[in-house]
Amino acid sequence: MSTLDRRRFLSGSAGLAALSWVSPADLAVGHRTDPSPSAWAALDSRMTGRVLLPSDTAYATAKQLFNPRWNSRMPLAVVQPATVGDVQEAMKFSAAYDLIVAPRSGGHCYVGSSTGDGVMVLDVRALKSVTLNSAKTQTTIGAGAGLYNVHVALAKAGRTIPTGTCPTVGTSGLTMGGGIGPEVRARGTTSDRLVSARCVLVDGSVVTASATQNPDLFWSLRGGGGAQMAVVTDLTFLTHKTTMLGQFSISFPATAAAKAIAAWAAFSASSHNSTKVTLSLNANSTRTAFLVRMHGVTAPGDQDTDCDALIGMVGVTPINRETKVASYMDTVLDIANGNPNPKGRDFTAGSDVLTTVTAATGTALIAAVTEGIKRKVNFQTLIGPLTGMTQAVTATATAFPYRSHAALIQWFCPIPTNSTTAYSAARSWIDYAHGKVAGMSAGGFVNYVEPGRTSSSYFGPNLTRLRSVKAAYDPANRLKGSLEY
């Protein structure tokens, strides 16, 4: 397949938006043939890391992602750099042959954007060092470091950063999408704590992105989606102290769902920022009913007070109530269901961001999950707050646009591996759910990118600037990210 044909294929694959802002001339740059085996071997000889081709035994494993749905893709090569210099060599090589590059940090993208037929996968997971400055106020983390290992390394010094919840997600991918997790109300998004990032550009040069150096690139890295402008090799964040944390879990019957949604929304809008509560409306194991559950992470000592306050606001006796206090790392593990290295699984998902949560919102959510039960779909509906410190930043100060919004919904459907029937049924239900909240949704969250949505639905007022930054740093559109601007 020629370079031009490959680009036409990629622009229409995996539900990516059309490259409406890129001219045909831009897409046609190069017309070069794919590198020969000897060319790849020469690249390998210049690297500390390695280059794996389809003829190599390790290639089949190296190209796999967290979601096995994308493992059938056949990249030209999987390049595994061990140093920043290796990344430079790989990017210079890709420029010489006009290759599409798919950077990978954790390999968790919901649409499999860190792989593809005929691309060069640039897997930075060997760049995983975690260091602290002398004052322990800042940490520099390799782009490929998994979140659990980041917490382990920092917790030894009594420090941490706010992250998401999946232990093996890559630090750079999480950050570039914004990053939402248990401390979002207390600390804001992961990207809000970013101080600077070292990046390799498409020509192989190294730059620093910060508030004072390449500020437009720095702006885009904080919420603009993974690997769109440059290959990030390491990131520096502000840290904070680890503490003991409180937790609570309460469950209610499905008949209390409307009251639970209203109480959750009121609590999330008005309570102190040290508490974050996630509301879930999930199918039970037999897909015959949905379950209502709230899980809260609090400052130590607040777990019982906040739990009882929420129960009082719901006004219904819960099915169960549990509270505890645990160390920071034990809480990280609890949120990860006790597994620091979960196995990959097949799934599909989507998201909606709500500006407000009203009685009509509750009705729409209940209708969506009721339909999921009717269709026997295996679903999880996870609703988290975007209040607190997330709203301390303006909508255009970073690429992450959701700064005056109430909630983020994730529609998540685990499915049997490579089941076409289950995938189609899940996508159909997610589309139904989108439709139920369509009049209330401000868009989607790019870390939960899904097929069929436009870039504008993820970035709103920031899309025009993102396109401008993309044009400046990757004018030939050679970096394959989770979206095309």
PyMOL commands that set and color helices and strands:
alter all, ss='L'
color gray80, all
select helices_A, chain A and resi 3-11+24-27+37-45+59-62+68-70+84-96+147-155+171-177+184-187+190-193+215-221+254-270+303-314+328-335+359-374+388-392+420-436+446-448+456-473
alter helices_A, ss='H'
color red, helices_A
select strands_A, chain A and resi 50-52+77-80+101-104+120-123+130-132+138-142+159-160+194-200+206-210+231-238+240-241+245-252+276-283+290-298+320-326+347-354+380-385+407-414+441-443
alter strands_A, ss='S'
color yellow, strands_A
deselect
rebuild
show_as cartoon
